[in-house]
Structures are given as C-alpha cells and as structure tokens.
Amino acid sequence: MYEYAIAWEWLAFAARWFHVITAIAWIGSSFYFIALDLGLVKRPHLPPGACGEEWQVHGGGFYHIQKYLVAPAQMPEHLTWFKYESYFTWISGFLMLCIVYYGGADLFLIDRHVLDISPSVAILISLGSLALGWVVYDLLCKSPLGRNTWGLMAVLYVVLVFMAWGYTQLFTGRAAFLHLGAFTATIMSANVFMIIIPNQKIVVADLIAGRVPDPKYGQVAKQRSLHNNYLTLPVIFFMLSNHYPLSFGTQFNWVIAALVFLMGVTIRHWFNTTHARKGRPTWTWIVTVILFILIMWLSTVPKLLTGETDAAAVAPAFQQFAGDPHFPAVKQLVLTRCSMCHAAEPVYEGIVRPPNGVMLENDAEIAAHAREIYIQAGRSHAMPPGNITDITPDERKLLVAWFESAVEGKKQ
C-alpha cells in the first residue's frame, strides 16, 4: 500500500510536469504567432500574394518573415504544422485530472456539503460537462450569431460565467476552478483539432490540386484563433488557482471566476494593441488592477454581502477558555479536523506524508502555521479538502477570531 501511494504521487508529479512543458510550448507559440501576425507590415516590394512582412532579431541572427493569406505561387516541399503542442497540452491536462481528481474524488472532487454524490456520478458529470461545453460552443459559432464576432464573444462570456456558477454547485471550490480551466482548455484545443487544422489542410489540398481555396476556411479558423487568444490567460489563472485557496475557497468564487475572464480580455487587449503598433492602452492595466482589487475584496466574504458576523465580535464568546482565550479550543479543533493528514505519520488512507510537509500535532506546530490555518481553513474553505472532516462554519469563525485577535493583540 505504501509503495502504491508513493508511485501514484510520482505519477501525479510527472503528469503535472508534462502538462506544464506542453502548455509552455503551446502558449509560447500562440503568443508568438499572434504578436507576429499583428505586427506584419505591408510594403510595395512584397511578392504576389504576400500580405505583410516582419524583420526580427533573435539568437544572433536575422529573420525575414512573410505571410501569405492563401499560399505562395509555388507550395514549399515542407510545411511545419503547429498542432501537437495543443493536443498534448490537453492530453496531459486530462491525465492529471484523472490522476488527481478522479483517482482522489472523495478528497478533491466531491464536497458532500455542496452536493452529496458518489465518485462515479461526479466523474460522469465532469466528463459530460467537458464534452457538452464543446458542443454548445461549436453550435453557437456555427449559428447566425457566429457572424457577429463581438456579439458571439459576449454570449460565450455569459456561458462561461454560468459554468463558473454551475461548477461551484457541483464540486469542491478547488475542483470547480480546475474544471472551469479544463472546460475552457477543451474548447481551445478542440478549436485546433476540429476546426483550425482541418481547415488549413483543406486549403493546402486545394492549392496542391490547382484549385482556388474558399476563403471561408481561413475566416472561420481566424475567428476560433481569436477566441483562443482571449481565453489563454484565464486558463492559466485557473490552473494555478489550486495553490491559492482565497481564489476558489470562498463564497463568491464564481464571481471571482467571472472577473478573471474579464482580466484576461483587458490584458490581452493591451498586448494585441501594442503588437499591432496601435499604441499602448495603459487604461487596460488600470482596469485590470481594479478588477484584481475587487477579487481580493470578494475573497474575504465581506459581511456587507453575506450578513456574517465580524470576527472581532465573535472573539469575546471564547473568553471562557483558560489562559489564551482561543488557543485551547483552536488546538482541539486542529487536532480533531486536521492532524489525521498533517502528522508525522498520517492516518488518512492514501496519505503517506504530511501535505507540503506541514505537521499540526503540538502547540508549536499549530502556532507556527497560524497564518496558513487562518487562510486555508478560516477565511477560505480550501481545507479540509472537500470538507472531509466536517468542519463547521462556527469552527471556521473560531479560527478567524483566534488569528485576528492575536494579530491585534500584538499590535497593541
């Protein structure tokens, strides 16, 4: 059992590393070609069929790049297709989803306080949502709405916000954000596999056969590429979010997700405008910062929106404990709810070492990790994963009151 758990953990690490490598390759090439395409300049001396050129310097040499909207008069013998980066990013991401969230569904996927379902049902919902997302997106793009680029993107944004809310009604906060990233990444990768590459192959085949390609194939591929452009940064956020519980483990996590998609648009707009040499719209960064500050505010679950009692008002309720007014109760709470995993010898099935090396078995260890306890289990619901040990709202309030009153006491 011990060897199996160790092997499974290393498999998860390998899948994550593989996913990061392929994602860097895909996102890197995507960013480069978007910048290249926007920076092309049309000059009089260009050969027939060329729509623009760009001179670049890298790696000690000069590159002269020309773009043809259809193809040059004579097709080259060799074409480099940028597609496998996308395919393997999705495959490695799905592999990681299977290992971490499907293999550990009881711990990472299901929160029975959100929706009491079995692991098999949760996995089926997960798979079905990814497939359904692509079908709905593709139908919208092919509908009459698809002819209005910005109207289509507005509708797609509504769909993404709905999915953000929907996932938080089904899974743990951590899994909800992960699935939102997977949902978006599935659309992006399917765009490459189902639309962009097949359309490009049709154009190439027509050229080789001496036929004039239909321009619609390029137009459709360009629209899907534009969507991928604006979805890239939110996907990165959601993939990183599992390390930051204040993003996913709070009551307004789906609103935070909605704002993340907007930040993706504002940031990409700055890059796109700059690469197209149309100025540097600094207002996009101002809007991004404002949105991020709003996210930070929402992550604290303000009582103005929830009606939650302020932690400072809760603190006096725990003055009955001897010595420190909160610590004896906090210690008992941590030992009851946390130490089965955060111990030198964890007793929770499948955990062979304390997560992240954090042990919470005595006064010194609990005090040393007070901030992490406050953020992970007090201010957010990230811990315990899926609330597997049934920590109550009042117990979370106790953790908040303990930490914040201690900090205030130190200031005084």
Secondary structure, 3 states (H helix, E strand, C coil): CHHHHHHHHHHHHHHHHHHHHHHHHHHHHHHHHHHHHHHCECCCCCCCCEEEEEEEEECCEEEEEEEECCCCCCCCCCCCCCCHHHHHHHHHHHHHHHHHHHCCHHHHHCCCCCCCCCHHHHHHHHHHHHHHHHHHHHHHHHCHHHHCHHHHHHHHHHHHHHHHHHHHCCCCHHHHHHHHHHHHHHHHHHHHHHHHHHHHHHHHHHHHCCCCCCCHHHHHHHHHHHHHHHHHHHHHHHHHHHHCHHHHCCCCHHHHHHHHHHHHHHHHHHHHHHHCCCCCCCHHHHHHHHHHHHHHHHHCCCHHHHCCCCHHHHHHHHCCCCCCCCHHHHHHHHHHHCCCCCCCCCCCCCCCCCHHHCCCCCHHHHHHCHHHHHHHHHHCCCCCHHHCCCCCHHHHHHHHHHHHHHHHHHHC
